[in-house]
Amino acid sequence: MNSKVTIKDLAEAAGVSVTTVSQILNGKGERFSKKTQEKVITLRDQLHYVPDFNARNLILRSSRTIGVLVPNIGNPFFSTFFRGIQKVCRQAHYLPIVFSASNDETSEKYYLGNLVERSVDGLIISSSSVTADTIDSILKPNHIPYLLFDRNQTHDDGDRLQVDDYQGGQLAAEHLIKLGHQRMVAVFPENLTNNLEKRLHGFTDELKKAGIHFNPKTDIVNAPLTKLGGYEHADEVLSKKATAVFCANDELAIGLYRGLHEHGIKIPEELSVMGYDNIDLAEYVTPKLTTIEQPILKLGETSAQLILKRINDLNMERQLVDVPVKLVERESTARPHSYN
Amino acid sequence: MNSKVTIKDLAEAAGVSVTTVSQILNGKGERFSKKTQEKVITLRDQLHYVPDFNARNLILRSSRTIGVLVPNIGNPFFSTFFRGIQKVCRQAHYLPIVFSASNDETSEKYYLGNLVERSVDGLIISSSSVTADTIDSILKPNHIPYLLFDRNQTHDDGDRLQVDDYQGGQLAAEHLIKLGHQRMVAVFPENLTNNLEKRLHGFTDELKKAGIHFNPKTDIVNAPLTKLGGYEHADEVLSKKATAVFCANDELAIGLYRGLHEHGIKIPEELSVMGYDNIDLAEYVTPKLTTIEQPILKLGETSAQLILKRINDLNMERQLVDVPVKLVERESTARPHSYN
């Protein structure tokens, strides 16, 4: 519906053929006179001609596009992750396209199908609800390279960026145990993705090793990974009479802060709160949040690097990259109140 | 570089011509036998054939894509704004593509040029640094419909979604004056976009009306619109010996909270803090932030509706939509300490 300046307009203005214009603009103009070359270049600038990508596209069979599917671009984790992807893609002259699918399987299928239709070159999928079925039915038959992130699918044989979630859970437990906590509760979503499952297992295994009682049936509060999720489950967390809470991510922990604050509970004096991710906001809440750091920007950059390498060589060996996590101790955790 | 299932593969499998397949899949298969029609549809599903968008594209001359340019997708304001756009676009079967250009003019030109190359159907531009020159040199000559948001360009004659920033500034001043504040400071970025200029003018005009002294040269602290910007200028804000601060947006106010907290300053007892936007986070900080609400999700939805209408009718009359703002009083503002 646009009436863009076309290559034909440009050719007419220059008094040469479309082929001539095309070759000059594609850097293959040596066989034309300097004068003709200059005329075409000057007119391109004067007329603000932008080559039509779709036409070029059909020849290249590539849209130079990377699709990125995240559950929630409103979570600072994912906006930072995308910033890393954007940076690397730009250097490689690829365009990253992000979709926020709210963990809704229908939305995810819709966006994935749409991207495949548009000949996307590769996909970075970070989502808890993209099923193996979706991957098998949409991506594999169309031979679209993809990278699963934040899921650590064990049954998938593709490239993998592995964040050590098990170790992250262990570090959280170790920190709280060291402070002297004996009665802990974990706040995690009901349907665990593989990475969250590992995070939780690292945590519970470490408690077990230390001889601390933890009953997965009663000591886990189920809440969505959002600020609202944390806020709405503050009552339930308090009912567990724990001295420390391990939250599945920082957003959730920050929502829990609000609920605890409304109940007049002091953090960390009356309850220690621990997050996960180290989003930039973690330093801006009061008290500053103790958390497990994932190098988020770097994760985005590395994801983009892996998918670009794969696009350039579909047959190369499987890429496996391990990413470590670390404890960031701030002000939201302390010795349990019974010890004070 | 992908080896997608093509229409040719499908035609071969069905034992019919490519044209036959194309017509059947495009709902124009009445002239073929029911059997042929069914065979093609069944094979399409079995082979997971997805029509090639780029090929279709050349015929339609439309990519069914809306480009969205924002300064910072990590600011919850813009992620919520984009969520609204995504919702409306999906209903209209358009794909919104978002870019976060960090208020960097080079990045913005890069992404805009890239989108024009890809035959984007329309653009929603919310950015402080896209210049009139960029618009005149890239968008206008290519006849790409665009909507400027969050800028309220007075010289632009295009469609406009007008948020009443002047009134927003007035409401902020009115609220602080009513509480009894006489000594106020404003925190705003150095280079003001048109909307921020109005916001600030509404604020200062209202102070003037009330006979309150405010010197724009000394009573404005310049800081970027980010949490870090607010945090790093806490010292300067405190040096002004004001009893209330009006921040240009909530992110900045939340950063300022941290700086004030580190100085041991109590909000609102020692200093009232007022934000702008009402991002969801405003309710999650302690104390909850008093702010001016923009209906962010609705702004995104309306932006998408306006641009889609324009795409469907390039010659329709100019669209002007006014969006009101309102005061949301929470816990970060109170009577000035000298009054207590």
Interface residues (C-beta under 8 A of the other chain):
Chain A: M1 N2 S3 K4 V5 L47 H48 V50 P51 D52 F53 N54 A55 N57 L58 R61 S62 S63 I73 G74 P76 S79 T80 F82 R83 Q86 R90 L95 I97 V98 F99 S100 S107 Y110 G113 N114 V116 E117 R118 S119 D121 S137 I138 P141 N142 H143 I144 K227 Y231 I254 G255 Y257 R258 H261 D280 L281 E283 Y284 V285 T286 I311 L314
Chain B: M1 N2 S3 K4 V5 L47 H48 V50 P51 D52 F53 N54 A55 N57 L58 R61 S62 S63 I73 G74 P76 S79 T80 F82 R83 Q86 R90 L95 I97 V98 F99 S100 S107 Y110 G113 N114 V116 E117 R118 S119 D121 S137 I138 P141 N142 H143 I144 K227 Y231 I254 G255 Y257 R258 H261 D280 L281 E283 Y284 V285 T286 I311 L314
